[in-house]
Amino acid sequence: MAHITLSVPDEIYAEMKNHPEIKWSEVARQNIINKVLSLKKVMSSKELFSLLDEKTQRSLKNTSDDEWKEFSLKMEKKGWMRKKYLTQV
């Protein structure tokens, strides 16, 4: 695993010292991972949709709002699980 060094303002460092129960390196690691994962989301939904075959496009257009919400929640959970897995690697 690679190592990096961070600089923070003295005032922030003093506040961090007030919370020794928090693993600050883990906080930084999680935020870096989240940022990298969000940067990988470069394809828009319209671009993705255009890559699908016509049958799939028709099926998606006929999907109800409730079905989309359910699907979205499942995908969000999968994304969270993926992030959790990446932090354990």
C-alpha positions in Angstrom: 0.0 0.0 0.0 1.3 3.5 -0.9 1.9 6.1 1.7 1.2 9.8 1.4 1.8 12.8 3.7 -0.9 15.5 4.2 -0.6 19.0 5.6 -3.4 20.5 7.5 -3.7 24.0 9.1 -2.6 24.2 12.8 -6.1 25.0 14.0 -7.5 21.9 12.4 -4.7 19.7 13.8 -5.4 21.0 17.3 -9.1 20.0 16.8 -8.0 16.6 15.5 -6.0 16.1 18.7 -9.2 16.7 20.7 -10.6 13.5 19.2 -8.0 10.7 19.6 -10.7 8.1 19.2 -10.9 8.9 15.5 -8.5 7.3 13.1 -7.8 10.3 11.0 -5.8 8.4 8.4 -8.9 6.2 7.9 -11.0 9.4 7.5 -8.6 10.6 4.8 -8.4 7.2 3.1 -12.2 6.9 2.9 -12.6 10.4 1.4 -9.9 9.8 -1.1 -11.5 6.5 -2.2 -14.9 8.2 -2.4 -13.5 11.0 -4.6 -11.7 8.5 -6.9 -14.9 6.4 -7.3 -16.9 9.5 -8.1 -14.4 10.6 -10.7 -14.8 7.3 -12.5 -18.5 8.1 -13.1 -17.8 9.9 -16.4 -20.5 8.5 -18.6 -23.9 10.3 -18.5 -27.1 8.4 -18.3 -28.0 9.6 -21.8 -24.7 8.2 -23.2 -25.3 4.9 -21.4 -28.9 4.7 -22.7 -27.7 5.3 -26.3 -25.5 2.2 -26.1 -28.4 -0.1 -25.2 -30.3 -2.1 -27.8 -33.8 -1.0 -28.8 -35.6 -3.7 -26.9 -33.8 -2.7 -23.7 -34.5 1.0 -24.3 -38.2 0.3 -24.8 -38.3 -1.8 -21.6 -36.6 1.0 -19.6 -38.9 3.6 -21.0 -41.9 1.5 -19.7 -40.4 1.2 -16.2 -42.5 2.9 -13.5 -41.2 5.5 -11.1 -41.6 3.1 -8.2 -39.5 0.5 -10.0 -36.8 3.1 -10.8 -36.7 4.1 -7.1 -36.4 0.5 -6.0 -33.6 -0.1 -8.5 -31.8 3.1 -7.5 -31.8 2.1 -3.9 -30.4 -1.3 -4.7 -27.7 0.2 -6.8 -26.8 2.7 -4.1 -26.5 -0.2 -1.6 -24.3 -2.1 -4.1 -22.1 1.0 -4.5 -21.8 1.3 -0.7 -20.8 -2.3 -0.5 -18.2 -1.9 -3.2 -16.7 1.0 -1.4 -16.6 -1.0 1.8 -14.9 -3.9 0.0 -12.3 -1.5 -1.5 -11.4 -0.2 1.9 -10.7 -3.8 3.1 -8.4 -4.6 0.3 
